[in-house]
Structures are given as structure tokens and as C-alpha cells.
Amino acid sequence: MIAAAVLLLYAVLAAVHLPRLGRMAAWAERAPRLAITMWQAACASVVASALLAAVAFAVPAEALGHGLAGLFEACAAMMDSGVTLTSAGAVALLVAGTALVRLGWCGAAVLFRAGAERREHVAWLRLLGRHDRNLGAIVLDHDERLAYCVPGRHARMVITTGALRALAPEQVAAVLAHERAHLRGRHHLVIAAAEALVTAFPGVPVFEHARTEVARLIELLADDVAARRHPRVQLAAALVGLATGRAPGFALGAGGETALTRVRRMVNPALPLRRGEHAAGLLTVGLLLCGPGAVALAPGLVALLAHHCHELLT
Amino acid sequence: MVRGLGELESAIMDRMWARRAPASVRDVLEELRQERSIAYTTVMTVMDKLHTKGLLKRAPQGRAYVYEPVSSREAYTAELMRQTLAGGGNRAATLVHFLERLTPEEAAALQTALQVFPLKDSAP
């Protein structure tokens, strides 16, 4: 019962207050990959602790102590002897089960919708664009300066003739390296996962912030990957080249802050994290992921130990 | 809605856009036959499909139709780009853009950030 209360309290506090801690972390831009992992771990820990709170509330602690096999045995015993869950416990399990199914459903819906949109987009690209062997990308005859990638099974990169005219060849190469990093890293799945959480549970601060931050950090990550093979300054120049000289009326929407961060990071790179800082980050990820499980199992373990110690003593 | 537009559909649309004038199935067939062997009925079927999909419009002329693209390639491209950028919520899951759209002020700030670092010493 205490475990259930602790888990539920943690889930609520983490859902509301983790975003604030996450935003304060100035190191995120120095280590985007670690920061993305940490956001994912934070979301997973909130979901896991909420689900485990229900389980801990419904299932007696002694059953959990014997691990999964013990849990099933206890369930079977409960059914055999006609003993059912308390009604409150049953409701808790039902709510948790519904939440889990909803998450799975929303995840599938996000992937399906994205897949359908991509297929249609690729069909249009095949009709309107031409594949450039040297670039390894589809070139669209369009004055607007744009570059993007379509992920998935028929992954491809797209660049407009407007962008090709505005950028030097080295800059085009850097832009395409950035897009290739998105495709190779399967970044669309990372974004889809963050999207699924928000769709399933709208209004939860930690999920909302995770989605925004992951979308931003993934750009920084792709920049870093591209910068391994291409001069950072060329990537920065490409960013500026694509951002400027756009048709009026085309310039609306957000994203400027990220672009400025990206240019600054490219021309003025910060030191990577020290080994100690990196280890601390990984430790935090570990704690976020294992914490809820440990709390849920703790009463069971205590009960198990008490049981066996009692046997030894008598 | 354009699904499964095959290579032949692309080839036909390429020629229709390049002509900038109405064309019968026979006209397109003759152009296509310069680089491949292809049956009249195949071209006719595909052009009929393109008409059903709303990419070609047609008018009867004698015993056959003359076809014409509904819009130019540029117009379709502009529309595709507009849709892509205005995709809304699910856009993040579909397409990852190199750069989101910026306001002129933001673009100017970018340029200032870059000017401090001349492009000539472009060491990685």
C-alpha cells in the first residue's frame, strides 16, 4: 500500500515537475543524444510508476516478492479459492490496463497515419521530382529554398532547385549529411514515440515538454553527426543560406530559436561533456528506468526476506 | 490522392507537361515509342487512369480524346510544398525539415551570428 502511494506520488510529481529540471539542464545542447535518452527515460518512468502503482495497490506484497512466477501462482490461487481482488484493486488494474491499451493504440495510430502520409508524399515526389544520382536526393523544381527527408521504408532526401542555387556545393553536401543522419538514426521513430505519448495523454507537462525538446534536440544531434564529416562552418552557412531570401508570406511559424542555437553551436562549438558528467547522466537514466520497479518490488522483497528469516530462526 | 503512380505514369506526365499543348494518346505513344516499345492500349489505359485521378483533363476530338494537364508541374510542386510545410500536428512524424520557417528578424539574427566567422578558414 505504501509502495502504491509512493509510486503514484512520484508519477504525479515527476509528470509536473520533471520538465522544469529538464529545461534547467544547460548541458543538453552539449550532449543531445544523452539528453534525448534522458527525456525518454523520464517519460518511461512516469508511465511505469503510474502502472506499477495500480499493480502494487491491487496485488498483495507477498505475491510480488516471489517474482513473476509467484505472481501468477498467487493469481491462480486467488481464482481457485474463489477469492477475488478487492473491488478498489480491480478498478485500479482496469484503469492501468486501459491506459496501457490506449498508449499502444495511439502509438499504432501515429505510425499508421505517418506511414500513409509518407506513401502519398513519395508518390507525388516520383511524379514531380527527378532523382539526382550525384546528390543521392530528389530534386524538386521549386524556387523556395527547402531541404528535408522522408523517412521510412522508401526513405529519401529532397532538396529544391531554389536551395541548390542558393548554396555552395559543400553546403549542399553538409545539408544532405544532416538529412542522412536523420534517416540513418531512424529519428522519425523517436519523434513518433514522443508524439504517441502526447496523443494518448494530452496535457501532461512532462510528455508535452518531451515532445518539444526531443524535436529540437534531434536537429542538434543530426548537426553533430553531419559535422563529423563536413566543416561545421559550412553547415552554419547552409542554415543561414536556407533561412534568408525567402518569399514574404512564406515566413511564418516558429523554429527560429532552434535555428539560432544551431548556427551558434556550429560556429562556436562547446566542449563535449566530461567523462564524469556523462556517467552522471547515464546513472540518472538508470535510476529513472529502474526506480519505479524497485519501489514496486520493495515491499515484496521485504516480505520475502521476513518470511525466510523467520523459517531460519525457527 | 495519388497512389501507386508507376514509372509509366511519371513518363507520360513528363511529356504532357513538356508539350504545353493538348495531346492525343497517339501523340504521346509516338513520343514514347522513340525510346521504348509500348502498346497503344497500355498508354490509353494509363492516360485514362491519370484522367480519373484528376491530373489530366480531356475533350473529345473526332473518335478520340485530346488530353491536357490540369495544372502545371510548378503548380503541383508549390501545392505539395505548401501542404508539407502546413502539415500541422503529425508533420513531425512524417517529415523532418532541415529548417523550420523563420521570420525575417530571425533570419537576420542568423546572419549576424555567422558573420563573426569568415567562411574562408573552414576547418572541420
Chai-1 contact restraints between the chains, C-beta under 6 A:
chainA,res_idxA,chainB,res_idxB,connection_type,confidence,min_distance_angstrom,max_distance_angstrom,comment,restraint_id
A,V110,B,A93,contact,1.0,0.0,6.0,A-B,restraint_1
A,R113,B,N90,contact,1.0,0.0,6.0,A-B,restraint_2
A,A114,B,A93,contact,1.0,0.0,6.0,A-B,restraint_3
A,A114,B,T94,contact,1.0,0.0,6.0,A-B,restraint_4
A,E117,B,T94,contact,1.0,0.0,6.0,A-B,restraint_5
A,R118,B,T94,contact,1.0,0.0,6.0,A-B,restraint_6
A,A123,B,V2,contact,1.0,0.0,6.0,A-B,restraint_7
A,A123,B,L5,contact,1.0,0.0,6.0,A-B,restraint_8
A,W124,B,V2,contact,1.0,0.0,6.0,A-B,restraint_9
A,W124,B,L80,contact,1.0,0.0,6.0,A-B,restraint_10
A,R126,B,L5,contact,1.0,0.0,6.0,A-B,restraint_11
A,R126,B,S10,contact,1.0,0.0,6.0,A-B,restraint_12
A,L127,B,L5,contact,1.0,0.0,6.0,A-B,restraint_13
A,L127,B,S10,contact,1.0,0.0,6.0,A-B,restraint_14
A,L127,B,M13,contact,1.0,0.0,6.0,A-B,restraint_15
A,L128,B,Y76,contact,1.0,0.0,6.0,A-B,restraint_16
A,L128,B,T77,contact,1.0,0.0,6.0,A-B,restraint_17
A,L140,B,T77,contact,1.0,0.0,6.0,A-B,restraint_18
A,H142,B,T77,contact,1.0,0.0,6.0,A-B,restraint_19
A,H142,B,M81,contact,1.0,0.0,6.0,A-B,restraint_20
A,A147,B,F98,contact,1.0,0.0,6.0,A-B,restraint_21
A,Y148,B,L95,contact,1.0,0.0,6.0,A-B,restraint_22
A,Y148,B,H97,contact,1.0,0.0,6.0,A-B,restraint_23
A,C149,B,V96,contact,1.0,0.0,6.0,A-B,restraint_24
A,V150,B,L95,contact,1.0,0.0,6.0,A-B,restraint_25
A,V175,B,F98,contact,1.0,0.0,6.0,A-B,restraint_26
A,H182,B,V96,contact,1.0,0.0,6.0,A-B,restraint_27
A,I191,B,A92,contact,1.0,0.0,6.0,A-B,restraint_28
A,I191,B,A93,contact,1.0,0.0,6.0,A-B,restraint_29
A,A192,B,A93,contact,1.0,0.0,6.0,A-B,restraint_30
A,E195,B,A93,contact,1.0,0.0,6.0,A-B,restraint_31
A,A215,B,A92,contact,1.0,0.0,6.0,A-B,restraint_32
A,P231,B,S122,contact,1.0,0.0,6.0,A-B,restraint_33
A,P231,B,P124,contact,1.0,0.0,6.0,A-B,restraint_34
A,V233,B,F117,contact,1.0,0.0,6.0,A-B,restraint_35
A,V233,B,L119,contact,1.0,0.0,6.0,A-B,restraint_36
A,V233,B,S122,contact,1.0,0.0,6.0,A-B,restraint_37
A,Q234,B,S122,contact,1.0,0.0,6.0,A-B,restraint_38
A,A236,B,L114,contact,1.0,0.0,6.0,A-B,restraint_39
A,A237,B,L119,contact,1.0,0.0,6.0,A-B,restraint_40
A,V240,B,L110,contact,1.0,0.0,6.0,A-B,restraint_41
A,V240,B,Q111,contact,1.0,0.0,6.0,A-B,restraint_42
A,V240,B,L114,contact,1.0,0.0,6.0,A-B,restraint_43
A,L242,B,L99,contact,1.0,0.0,6.0,A-B,restraint_44
A,A243,B,L99,contact,1.0,0.0,6.0,A-B,restraint_45
A,A243,B,L102,contact,1.0,0.0,6.0,A-B,restraint_46
A,A243,B,A107,contact,1.0,0.0,6.0,A-B,restraint_47
A,A243,B,L110,contact,1.0,0.0,6.0,A-B,restraint_48
A,T244,B,A107,contact,1.0,0.0,6.0,A-B,restraint_49
A,A251,B,R101,contact,1.0,0.0,6.0,A-B,restraint_50
A,A251,B,T103,contact,1.0,0.0,6.0,A-B,restraint_51
A,A251,B,P104,contact,1.0,0.0,6.0,A-B,restraint_52
A,L252,B,R101,contact,1.0,0.0,6.0,A-B,restraint_53
A,G253,B,R101,contact,1.0,0.0,6.0,A-B,restraint_54
A,G255,B,E100,contact,1.0,0.0,6.0,A-B,restraint_55
A,G256,B,L102,contact,1.0,0.0,6.0,A-B,restraint_56
A,G256,B,E106,contact,1.0,0.0,6.0,A-B,restraint_57
A,A259,B,L99,contact,1.0,0.0,6.0,A-B,restraint_58
A,A259,B,L110,contact,1.0,0.0,6.0,A-B,restraint_59
A,L260,B,A109,contact,1.0,0.0,6.0,A-B,restraint_60
A,V263,B,L110,contact,1.0,0.0,6.0,A-B,restraint_61
A,V263,B,A113,contact,1.0,0.0,6.0,A-B,restraint_62
A,R264,B,A113,contact,1.0,0.0,6.0,A-B,restraint_63
A,V267,B,F117,contact,1.0,0.0,6.0,A-B,restraint_64
